[in-house]
Amino acid sequence: MRTNPSFALDQVDEVRRLIRENPWVSLISHTDAGELVASHYPVILDPAAADGEIVLLSHVGRPDEQLHELGAHELLVIVQGPHGYISPGWYDARPAVPTWNFVTAHLHGTPEILSDAENLRVLAALVDHFEDRLPAPRRMNGTVENAEYAARIVAGTVGFRLRVTRFTAKNKMSQNKPADTVERILAELDGDGPYASPSLAAQMRRAHASSPDQRKSDQAASGRQAAE
């Protein structure tokens, strides 16, 4: 991912928030056979992780653990947050090109394979994480029948814990645009047009509220570049 200091997201807490709000991720491996393997699974954060750490819990369905050679080498996990098209018509009359606003993180680490008992606990935690929002949550171990069924299907999955050893994250939310342009973009994203996206508008507001000094610096730099 191309780096840009204006859009860098390097706060661990913000990356953890991104994962919590966008738990459907891509798992990518470069195997010893020289192949690229990609799969897609939900993840949760390990509640036992220390402050400043990012530790993921998840599982794969067999035979994905073999395809990925899970545990034998580093895994790349891609987390994608709100994103969307930004039209130059939302700027002003000056010549401009379209862009795409987005927030994403690339997480690296070598997975630790879990025992069947640990895997079962992680699967139950995954279910609880998503069921908690429902008015009548269905727990994996909520009844004897559910627990017995879960115990049977656990053999078809392989659980893992991934301690993130490094990450690169980017939060590109028009931080290099003047305040009036940002407001026009937000109005379009909040509207009812073909590229409206309330979730992207919310992410933009969070990005601009968290770094007003950086935004002023970026706008000044943008103005200097336009004048050159």
VOPAGU-2260 file (C-alpha; in pm, 1 decimal, decimal comma):
REM VOPAGU-2260
SITE   aa  ch    i         X         Y         Z
SITE  MET   A    0       0,0       0,0       0,0
SITE  ARG   A    1     140,5     338,9    -101,8
SITE  THR   A    2     226,3     545,1     202,7
SITE  ASN   A    3     131,1     908,1     250,2
SITE  PRO   A    4     202,1    1084,5     581,9
SITE  SER   A    5    -112,4    1296,1     541,9
SITE  PHE   A    6    -330,7     984,5     555,8
SITE  ALA   A    7    -128,8     757,8     784,4
SITE  LEU   A    8    -322,1     577,9    1056,7
SITE  ASP   A    9     -74,2     467,1    1320,4
SITE  GLN   A   10    -274,7     470,8    1644,7
SITE  VAL   A   11    -327,0     117,1    1772,6
SITE  ASP   A   12    -658,3     210,0    1934,9
SITE  GLU   A   13    -792,5     340,6    1603,6
SITE  VAL   A   14    -686,6      23,1    1421,5
SITE  ARG   A   15    -856,0    -184,4    1690,7
SITE  ARG   A   16   -1172,4      22,6    1642,9
SITE  LEU   A   17   -1151,7     -35,6    1267,5
SITE  ILE   A   18   -1135,8    -411,8    1327,0
SITE  ARG   A   19   -1426,2    -407,7    1574,2
SITE  GLU   A   20   -1647,9    -217,0    1331,7
SITE  ASN   A   21   -1538,7    -411,8    1020,9
SITE  PRO   A   22   -1474,6    -771,8    1129,4
SITE  TRP   A   23   -1507,8    -936,0     785,4
SITE  VAL   A   24   -1145,9    -956,0     666,0
SITE  SER   A   25    -929,2   -1101,5     390,4
SITE  LEU   A   26    -657,0   -1353,0     482,5
SITE  ILE   A   27    -369,7   -1372,0     233,7
SITE  SER   A   28     -76,5   -1613,3     231,7
SITE  HIS   A   29     227,3   -1656,4       8,9
SITE  THR   A   30     287,6   -2029,8      38,2
SITE  ASP   A   31     611,7   -2223,6      13,6
SITE  ALA   A   32     491,9   -2343,4    -326,9
SITE  GLY   A   33     497,2   -1982,3    -446,1
SITE  GLU   A   34     119,2   -1951,8    -463,6
SITE  LEU   A   35     -97,3   -1668,3    -336,4
SITE  VAL   A   36    -396,9   -1790,3    -136,4
SITE  ALA   A   37    -682,3   -1566,8     -20,8
SITE  SER   A   38    -976,9   -1644,7     205,8
SITE  HIS   A   39   -1237,8   -1437,3     386,7
SITE  TYR   A   40   -1349,6   -1482,6     747,4
SITE  PRO   A   41   -1479,1   -1283,4    1045,6
SITE  VAL   A   42   -1238,5   -1194,4    1325,8
SITE  ILE   A   43   -1267,0   -1062,2    1678,9
SITE  LEU   A   44   -1011,4    -899,1    1904,7
SITE  ASP   A   45    -863,8   -1110,9    2181,2
SITE  PRO   A   46    -988,0    -953,8    2507,6
SITE  ALA   A   47    -678,3   -1089,1    2684,0
SITE  ALA   A   48    -442,2    -880,0    2469,5
SITE  ALA   A   49    -226,5    -627,1    2650,9
SITE  ASP   A   50    -265,3    -253,5    2602,5
SITE  GLY   A   51    -102,4    -148,5    2278,2
SITE  GLU   A   52    -134,8    -494,3    2126,4
SITE  ILE   A   53    -353,7    -612,4    1840,2
SITE  VAL   A   54    -439,2    -982,0    1868,3
SITE  LEU   A   55    -696,9   -1145,1    1641,8
SITE  LEU   A   56    -902,3   -1457,0    1704,2
SITE  SER   A   57   -1071,4   -1647,4    1425,9
SITE  HIS   A   58   -1090,7   -1977,4    1242,5
SITE  VAL   A   59   -1082,9   -2118,5     891,4
SITE  GLY   A   60   -1284,7   -2402,7     746,7
SITE  ARG   A   61   -1097,0   -2708,0     635,5
SITE  PRO   A   62    -904,3   -2742,2     406,9
SITE  ASP   A   63    -816,5   -2370,4     410,4
SITE  GLU   A   64    -560,4   -2436,9     685,2
SITE  GLN   A   65    -371,8   -2658,0     438,9
SITE  LEU   A   66    -407,6   -2418,3     147,4
SITE  HIS   A   67    -269,7   -2133,8     358,8
SITE  GLU   A   68      -9,0   -2355,9     530,9
SITE  LEU   A   69    -156,2   -2193,2     839,4
SITE  GLY   A   70      96,8   -2137,1    1114,1
SITE  ALA   A   71     399,9   -2205,1     895,6
SITE  HIS   A   72     458,0   -1847,6     782,7
SITE  GLU   A   73     335,0   -1490,8     808,1
SITE  LEU   A   74     -24,9   -1413,2     722,3
SITE  LEU   A   75    -149,4   -1082,9     581,0
SITE  VAL   A   76    -489,0    -974,0     712,0
SITE  ILE   A   77    -663,7    -688,7     528,7
SITE  VAL   A   78    -933,1    -492,2     708,8
SITE  GLN   A   79   -1149,1    -263,0     494,6
SITE  GLY   A   80   -1360,9      12,2     645,7
SITE  PRO   A   81   -1603,2     258,7     484,4
SITE  HIS   A   82   -1501,8     370,1     136,2
SITE  GLY   A   83   -1652,1     539,6    -166,4
SITE  TYR   A   84   -1620,3     745,4    -482,9
SITE  ILE   A   85   -1556,2    1119,2    -449,2
SITE  SER   A   86   -1655,0    1321,4    -756,0
SITE  PRO   A   87   -1454,5    1629,1    -862,6
SITE  GLY   A   88   -1794,7    1791,7    -915,5
SITE  TRP   A   89   -1817,8    1810,0    -536,4
SITE  TYR   A   90   -1512,1    2039,1    -518,9
SITE  ASP   A   91   -1527,0    2370,8    -701,0
SITE  ALA   A   92   -1495,8    2504,1   -1056,4
SITE  ARG   A   93   -1119,4    2448,3   -1079,9
SITE  PRO   A   94    -988,3    2147,4   -1277,5
SITE  ALA   A   95    -975,6    1834,4   -1062,0
SITE  VAL   A   96    -984,1    1457,6   -1089,5
SITE  PRO   A   97   -1200,9    1208,6    -899,4
SITE  THR   A   98   -1067,7    1009,6    -608,8
SITE  TRP   A   99   -1169,0     735,8    -367,4
SITE  ASN   A  100   -1185,6     788,1       7,7
SITE  PHE   A  101   -1119,8     484,9     225,3
SITE  VAL   A  102    -981,7     349,1     549,1
SITE  THR   A  103    -795,7      18,9     554,4
SITE  ALA   A  104    -532,1    -168,6     753,3
SITE  HIS   A  105    -279,6    -436,5     653,0
SITE  LEU   A  106    -194,3    -654,1     952,4
SITE  HIS   A  107      96,8    -901,0     961,1
SITE  GLY   A  108     167,0   -1190,4    1193,6
SITE  THR   A  109     218,4   -1566,3    1211,4
SITE  PRO   A  110     -93,8   -1752,2    1331,6
SITE  GLU   A  111     -87,8   -1978,4    1635,8
SITE  ILE   A  112    -309,4   -2283,5    1582,4
SITE  LEU   A  113    -559,2   -2338,6    1864,0
SITE  SER   A  114    -654,3   -2665,5    2028,6
SITE  ASP   A  115   -1004,5   -2801,2    1964,9
SITE  ALA   A  116   -1115,3   -2678,5    2307,3
SITE  GLU   A  117    -978,8   -2327,4    2244,3
SITE  ASN   A  118   -1127,5   -2327,3    1895,9
SITE  LEU   A  119   -1468,4   -2411,7    2038,2
SITE  ARG   A  120   -1440,7   -2119,6    2282,8
SITE  VAL   A  121   -1342,1   -1882,7    2000,8
SITE  LEU   A  122   -1632,8   -1999,2    1784,8
SITE  ALA   A  123   -1869,2   -1937,6    2075,9
SITE  ALA   A  124   -1719,5   -1590,8    2128,0
SITE  LEU   A  125   -1761,7   -1511,0    1756,7
SITE  VAL   A  126   -2126,6   -1611,4    1769,5
SITE  ASP   A  127   -2186,3   -1407,2    2085,3
SITE  HIS   A  128   -2013,4   -1103,4    1932,2
SITE  PHE   A  129   -2262,2   -1087,0    1645,7
SITE  GLU   A  130   -2571,1   -1222,9    1823,2
SITE  ASP   A  131   -2543,3    -970,2    2107,4
SITE  ARG   A  132   -2707,3    -703,5    1888,6
SITE  LEU   A  133   -3021,0    -910,6    1827,3
SITE  PRO   A  134   -3329,8    -894,9    2046,9
SITE  ALA   A  135   -3324,6   -1273,2    2102,2
SITE  PRO   A  136   -2960,7   -1385,7    2067,4
SITE  ARG   A  137   -2895,5   -1747,4    1971,3
SITE  ARG   A  138   -2597,8   -1872,1    2172,2
SITE  MET   A  139   -2382,4   -2151,8    2036,4
SITE  ASN   A  140   -2395,8   -2317,0    2378,2
SITE  GLY   A  141   -2736,7   -2180,9    2469,6
SITE  THR   A  142   -2902,6   -2522,1    2471,2
SITE  VAL   A  143   -2779,9   -2878,9    2503,4
SITE  GLU   A  144   -2876,5   -2941,6    2140,1
SITE  ASN   A  145   -2681,4   -2638,9    2017,7
SITE  ALA   A  146   -2376,7   -2733,3    2224,2
SITE  GLU   A  147   -2381,6   -3090,4    2093,7
SITE  TYR   A  148   -2413,8   -2968,1    1735,6
SITE  ALA   A  149   -2127,4   -2720,8    1782,0
SITE  ALA   A  150   -1906,2   -2993,1    1927,3
SITE  ARG   A  151   -1964,9   -3202,9    1615,5
SITE  ILE   A  152   -1887,0   -2928,7    1363,8
SITE  VAL   A  153   -1573,3   -2799,0    1537,8
SITE  ALA   A  154   -1377,4   -3077,0    1364,6
SITE  GLY   A  155   -1443,4   -2900,3    1033,8
SITE  THR   A  156   -1268,5   -2580,9    1143,8
SITE  VAL   A  157    -922,5   -2476,0    1258,1
SITE  GLY   A  158    -900,3   -2191,6    1507,6
SITE  PHE   A  159    -610,8   -1951,8    1530,5
SITE  ARG   A  160    -475,9   -1660,7    1729,9
SITE  LEU   A  161    -277,0   -1398,5    1539,7
SITE  ARG   A  162     -60,2   -1152,7    1729,3
SITE  VAL   A  163      -1,7    -858,8    1495,1
SITE  THR   A  164     371,6    -787,0    1477,5
SITE  ARG   A  165     343,9    -494,0    1236,1
SITE  PHE   A  166      75,2    -307,7    1046,6
SITE  THR   A  167      26,5     -38,6     785,9
SITE  ALA   A  168    -298,1     155,8     790,2
SITE  LYS   A  169    -435,6     439,7     584,4
SITE  ASN   A  170    -724,3     676,0     654,3
SITE  LYS   A  171    -773,1     880,3     336,4
SITE  MET   A  172   -1061,3    1114,0     409,5
SITE  SER   A  173    -993,2    1434,1     210,1
SITE  GLN   A  174    -763,8    1570,4     481,9
SITE  ASN   A  175    -576,1    1760,7     209,3
SITE  LYS   A  176    -882,8    1954,9      97,9
SITE  PRO   A  177   -1002,0    2298,7     219,7
SITE  ALA   A  178   -1272,9    2305,3     483,5
SITE  ASP   A  179   -1541,5    2429,4     242,2
SITE  THR   A  180   -1466,1    2144,7       0,9
SITE  VAL   A  181   -1484,1    1893,7     284,8
SITE  GLU   A  182   -1827,1    2028,7     379,5
SITE  ARG   A  183   -1952,1    1988,8      20,6
SITE  ILE   A  184   -1822,7    1629,9      10,7
SITE  LEU   A  185   -1996,2    1554,8     340,3
SITE  ALA   A  186   -2322,4    1704,1     212,4
SITE  GLU   A  187   -2310,7    1473,1     -91,1
SITE  LEU   A  188   -2228,3    1166,2     118,6
SITE  ASP   A  189   -2513,6    1250,1     356,4
SITE  GLY   A  190   -2753,8    1309,5      66,7
SITE  ASP   A  191   -2953,9    1075,8    -154,8
SITE  GLY   A  192   -2734,9    1071,0    -466,1
SITE  PRO   A  193   -2586,0     759,6    -629,8
SITE  TYR   A  194   -2268,6     782,9    -419,3
SITE  ALA   A  195   -2427,8     873,5     -87,5
SITE  SER   A  196   -2265,8     690,7     204,7
SITE  PRO   A  197   -2353,9     788,1     563,1
SITE  SER   A  198   -2090,9     548,1     699,2
SITE  LEU   A  199   -1818,8     714,5     490,7
SITE  ALA   A  200   -1942,1    1058,6     599,6
SITE  ALA   A  201   -1916,3     948,2     963,0
SITE  GLN   A  202   -1562,1     822,2     908,4
SITE  MET   A  203   -1465,1    1152,0     741,5
SITE  ARG   A  204   -1600,1    1350,1    1035,8
SITE  ARG   A  205   -1406,4    1131,0    1278,3
SITE  ALA   A  206   -1085,4    1176,7    1077,9
SITE  HIS   A  207   -1118,8    1554,7    1057,5
SITE  ALA   A  208   -1221,9    1597,0    1419,0
SITE  SER   A  209    -926,3    1394,0    1543,5
SITE  SER   A  210    -654,0    1592,4    1366,4
SITE  PRO   A  211    -749,4    1958,7    1309,1
SITE  ASP   A  212    -387,6    2072,9    1327,4
SITE  GLN   A  213    -283,7    1817,9    1067,7
SITE  ARG   A  214    -571,7    1923,5     844,1
SITE  LYS   A  215    -460,8    2287,8     860,1
SITE  SER   A  216    -107,2    2182,7     772,6
SITE  ASP   A  217    -227,2    1969,2     481,7
SITE  GLN   A  218    -450,2    2246,2     349,7
SITE  ALA   A  219    -159,3    2492,4     361,9
SITE  ALA   A  220      61,7    2245,0     176,8
SITE  SER   A  221    -212,9    2188,8     -79,4
SITE  GLY   A  222    -242,1    2563,0    -132,7
SITE  ARG   A  223     133,9    2597,6    -183,8
SITE  GLN   A  224     131,8    2312,4    -438,4
SITE  ALA   A  225    -156,9    2472,3    -629,1
SITE  ALA   A  226      33,0    2800,2    -643,0
SITE  GLU   A  227     352,1    2640,6    -777,2
